[in-house]
Amino acid sequence: MRSPTEISLKHLRSKGYTAEVVEHWVPVAHVRRDFIGIIDILAFKPSEFGVLGIQCTSKSNISARLKKASFNKKLLSWLKAGNFFEVWGTYKNKGRWDIEKRELVKKKYLPKRKG
């Protein structure tokens, strides 16, 4: 089975994004560490404003990841800086991998992403 991160990277790149994994392995602690505690992938496109930060998971875990992100104090700074955050949940649909995307927006600071 391919990981949610692999599926998300392939999708982003097919849509013209430059995308890289920013989650990294910490060998001493034997844990994975996400950028600002919640972002697995950073992606950008010259035609769009800001950088998209994505938390990759399975579709069944989207709500839990959104809840966790909503309590992350660094995320508010990320959004205020003009960036975006989404949780992408992968799932099988008629034998093919698909992605459900949920954007977390602080409406007070930013409009919804167009892409």
Secondary structure, 3 states (H helix, E strand, C coil): CCCHHHHHHHHHHHCCCEEEECCEEECCCCEEECECCCECEEEECCCCCCCEEEEEEEHHHHHHHHHHHHCCHHHHHHHHCCCEEEEEEEEEECCEEEEEEEECCCCCCCCCCCC
